[in-house]
Amino acid sequence: MTTLITRDELKAAIDEGAVTVVDALGGEYHAKQHLPGAVALAPGEVDARAAEVLPDRDAAIVTYCSNPACPNSGQVADRLTALGYGNVRKYREGIEDWVAAGLPTESA
């Protein structure tokens, strides 16, 4: 099971530039709104795009999707771990929690 990260821990890591954030919703959802600096990588794209989007397998990576009911972030985190990424965590509460807390987002 993927280790979880809290909103406060994730915000601090983003502010420090110490994490690569992965938007597991991808596509139009990512284009419309995503966490600062997040890269799009939906579950069906992990095998084909992980090496390109996430070249450092030792980097701190955090996946997220919309909310705790969304399975995408867990699927992407599990697949990245299976591919040899060693420092993957999941922001279970997702972008809905981030926005509700009044934190900044970006759009394409």
C-alpha positions, 0 to 999 in steps of 0.5 A: 500500500502506498504511503499517504501524505497530508495536505500540509506536508504536500504544500510544504514539499511543493513550496520547497521544490522537493517533490514531483506532483502527478495528476492521475486524472490527466487529460482535460481535467489536468488542463482545466485545473491541477496542483502547482507544477503537476504533470499529467499521468493517467493510469492507462499512460503510466507504462508508456510515459513514466520514463519520459515524464518521471526520469528520476526513479529516486525522486519524491513523487506524490500522486493525486486525483479528485477525492478519496473515492477516486481510484486513479491516484492509487493505481498510478502510485502502485504502477510507478512502484512496480516500475521501480520508483522508490519514493512514491506517496499518495495525496488521498484527499485530492484536488477537491480538498486542496481547492477547499482549503483555498490553496493555489492551482494552475491550468494549461 
